[in-house]
């Protein structure tokens, strides 16, 4: 599945799997970035939905900097690493893609107004991913009842609320509304 070697792809064709960028990472990349793409490592991509769309798995910030500098095409490599291709990785990236779709983030340009300070990035992106990971592991390992969770998830979705994670001890569900406002509610895992 995928392709072998390095391909050159239009930046406009790449899809996202991340909803924020870090100011700190942007500042670091700006120090070495050259529009001719010297020393530019290929961006990792994968087709998670088997529809031909390549989603960035690693390299959102490099892609963003290239785009800001007027670069139209970048080198990409198909991501077959275990973390991305395993069952849990597939689930997590599909959730990331769903988040991007819900916030109408279709291209790297859409992240322009979603650049965060390092503290906010740690909390709002890395923290979110950690909470999602805890939820997916709990579901996969049967630590929370899938049917009970599904009922709760569906009841929230009817009110345009979306669960994105759970606390490590499985006592708090984290969810958001369509505007991205974050909430939490107590949860009893059976």
N, C-alpha and C positions, 0 to 999 in steps of 0.2 A: 504494500500500500504506500502511496505517496510517490516521491521521486528520489532519484539518487543524485548525489553530487550537489553542486551549487547552481541554482537557477537565478536569473535576473528577473525581477518582478516589479511592475509599477506599484509604487507606494499606495496609490489610490485604490488598488485592488485588494490590499491586505485588510483583513478584519481584525477586530480587537478582542482581547480576553482580559482586559484590565480597565477599570473605570476611573483611575486616578494616575497622575504622575507625581514624582518627587522633585521638588525644587533642587534639592541637594544633588540628586543624580543628574539632573539637567546641567547644573553648574560644573560637575565633574566632567561630563562628556564634552561640553563646550571647550574645555581646556585643550583637548586633543583632536577634536573633529576637524576634518578638512573636506570640503565639498567634492574633491576628486575621489573621495572614499579610500584614500590611502590608509592602511591600518584599520579599516572598517571590517570587523568580523561579520560573517553572515548572520542575519536575524533568523532565529528558529521559528518555524511555522508548522502547522498541522491542520488537516481537514478533519475536524471532529464530527461533523454532521454528514459526512459522505455526500456532499453536494457540490464539491469543487471549490468551495471557499477556503482560503488559507487564513487561519487565525494565528496571530503572533502568539508564541508561547514564551519567548524570551527576546527582548530587544525593543519593547515599546518606546523607551526613552531614546535610544539610538535612532529609531525610525522617525520619531518626532523631531529630533534635531536635524536629521537629513531633510525632512519635509520643510522645516523652518528655513533652511538654507537653499531651498529651491531645487533640491535633488528630486528627480522624478522616478528613478529606478534604483533599487538596492539589491544586493545579493541576499538570497535566502537559502536555508538548508532545512530539509524535512526533519522534524523532531521525533526521533524514535526512542528517546531515553526512557528508561523504566519508570521514572517518576511521572512522566506525561502519559505514557502508553498503558500503564497498569489500570486495573478497574477503577480504583479510587481516583487516579489522575484523570481518567476520562470523565468521571462523574463531576469532579471539581471544575474542570475546564468547561464542561457543558453548563454548569451553574454560572461560571464567569461570563460565558457568552450570553446566557439568559439575562444577566444583569446588564450587560452592554445593550442588548436589544431593548430592555425595559426603559433604559435611560436614553434611548435613541442615539447611541454612540456607534456610528457606522464606519468612521474612518479616523485615521490618526489626527486629522484636523479638529475633530470633535473633542479632543482632550485639551484643547487650548485653554479653556476656562475651568479645567479640572486639575490644575497644578497646585499641590499642597506643600506646606512646610513639612520638614522631616517629622516633627512630632505628630502633626495631623495625618501624614501619610502612614506612619506606624500604627496609629489608632484606627483610622478609617479604612485603610486598605489591608495592611498586614494583619491587623486585629480582626477585621471582617473575614479574611481568608482563614485565620485560625479558628474562628467560631464556626465557619462552614465545615472545616476539616473535622472538628469535634462532632458536629452533627452527622456528617456522612459516615464517620467511623462508628459512631453509636448505632446508626441504622444498619450498617453492614455487619456489625458484630452482635446485633440483637440486644443491645443494652437499653434501647428504647423500643417500644412496640410500634412496628411500622403502620399497623392499621390505626391505632390511636393517633399517631403523629399525622397520618394522612387526613384523618377527619379534622384535626385541628388546623392543618395547613389549608384544607379546602374551605373551612369556615372563615378563615382570615382572608383568603383570596376573594371570596364573595364581597368583602368590604374593601377590596383593592389594597390589601395589606399582604406583604410578602415576607415569609420567614427566610432568613439568610444564615442562621446559625443557632448554636446552643452553648451554654456554659459547660466547662469541663466536667462539672459534677451533675450535669443534665437537669438542673433545677430552674434554669432561666432560658426562655426562648427569645432570640433577637429577631426583630422584624422591622420592616420599613413600609412607608406609604409610597405612592407613585412619585412624590416630590423628593424622595430620598431622606425624609426625616426618619430618625431612628428611634425605636421603642424597644421595651423589653417587658415580658410578662412571666410570672412564675409558671413553672411547668412541673407536673408530676409524671415522671416516667414509670410506667407499670412494667 
